[in-house]
């Protein structure tokens, strides 16, 4: 009986189409955030780019309103977990090591800036006036 129910669940028709699993805050080079459940959402394909914390030249009122409501809900539901991540000792230790890294290579400054962003704090508020996420 259980196997029959499992087979029913695995039928092609029961799998949602045109959805994707997206990273809310990006930062996919940080292994802590790549798999963190508070950084993942299941969203229709057509809205996936609307969740990016970037400005697009074709931004319109619908995209801006969607992004505002989306991030407000994320921060409302996961703010406590995000603040916990921001104060995590392992993350802070790694961030400090990256900031102090030295090297002779020409691309190191750009590499360091990228890593600092990946391991830096996550936003804890949404600023409606500038339509952007606020970092402490």
C-alpha positions in Angstrom: 0.0 0.0 0.0 2.8 2.5 0.9 4.6 1.7 -2.3 1.5 2.4 -4.4 1.1 5.8 -2.7 4.8 6.5 -3.3 4.4 5.7 -7.0 1.4 8.0 -7.2 3.4 10.8 -5.7 6.2 10.3 -8.2 4.0 10.5 -11.2 5.0 13.2 -13.7 1.8 15.1 -13.2 2.4 15.6 -9.5 5.7 17.5 -10.1 5.2 21.2 -10.4 6.3 22.7 -13.7 7.9 26.2 -14.4 9.2 26.6 -10.9 12.7 26.9 -9.7 14.6 26.7 -6.4 16.3 30.1 -6.1 18.7 31.6 -3.6 17.1 34.6 -1.9 20.4 36.4 -1.0 22.6 34.8 -3.7 26.0 34.3 -2.2 26.3 30.8 -3.7 30.1 30.6 -3.2 29.5 30.6 0.6 28.9 26.9 1.5 26.9 28.0 4.6 24.5 30.0 2.6 24.4 27.8 -0.5 22.4 25.1 1.5 20.8 27.3 4.2 17.0 26.7 4.0 16.3 30.4 4.9 18.3 31.3 1.7 16.2 29.1 -0.6 12.7 29.6 -2.1 10.5 27.7 -4.5 9.3 30.3 -6.9 7.6 30.5 -10.4 10.2 30.9 -13.2 8.6 34.2 -14.3 9.3 35.8 -10.9 12.7 34.4 -10.2 14.6 37.4 -11.6 12.3 39.8 -9.6 13.8 38.5 -6.4 17.3 39.7 -7.3 18.7 42.5 -5.2 19.8 44.3 -8.3 18.4 47.3 -10.2 17.3 46.6 -13.8 16.8 49.2 -16.4 13.4 47.8 -17.2 12.3 47.8 -13.5 8.6 48.7 -13.3 6.2 49.3 -10.5 5.1 45.6 -10.4 8.6 44.3 -10.1 9.5 46.8 -7.4 6.3 46.1 -5.5 6.9 42.3 -5.8 10.5 42.6 -4.5 9.4 44.9 -1.6 6.7 42.4 -0.5 8.9 39.4 -1.1 11.8 40.7 1.0 9.6 42.0 3.7 8.0 38.6 4.1 11.4 36.8 4.0 12.8 39.1 6.7 9.6 38.8 8.8 9.7 35.0 8.7 13.5 34.4 8.9 14.9 37.6 10.6 15.8 35.7 13.7 17.7 33.0 11.8 19.4 35.7 9.7 20.5 37.6 12.8 21.8 34.3 14.2 23.8 33.7 11.0 25.2 37.3 11.2 26.5 36.6 14.7 27.8 33.1 14.0 31.4 32.8 15.3 32.6 30.5 12.5 31.3 32.9 9.8 32.9 35.9 11.6 36.2 34.1 11.9 36.2 33.2 8.2 35.3 36.8 7.3 38.1 38.2 9.3 40.6 35.7 7.8 39.5 36.8 4.3 39.8 40.5 5.2 43.4 39.9 6.4 44.5 37.8 3.5 47.6 39.1 1.7 49.0 38.1 -1.7 51.0 39.3 -4.7 48.6 38.3 -7.4 47.0 41.1 -9.5 43.5 39.6 -9.2 43.6 39.2 -5.5 41.9 42.5 -4.5 38.9 41.7 -6.7 38.9 38.1 -5.4 39.1 39.4 -1.8 36.2 41.8 -2.4 34.1 39.0 -3.9 34.8 36.7 -0.9 34.2 39.5 1.6 30.7 39.9 0.1 30.1 36.2 0.1 31.0 35.9 3.8 29.7 39.2 5.0 26.5 39.9 7.0 23.1 39.4 5.5 20.5 42.2 5.4 18.1 42.5 8.3 15.8 45.2 7.0 14.2 46.5 3.8 14.5 50.2 3.0 11.3 51.1 1.0 12.6 54.6 0.1 15.6 53.3 -1.8 14.0 49.9 -2.7 17.0 48.0 -1.3 18.0 45.7 1.5 19.6 47.3 4.5 22.7 45.9 6.2 23.7 46.7 9.8 
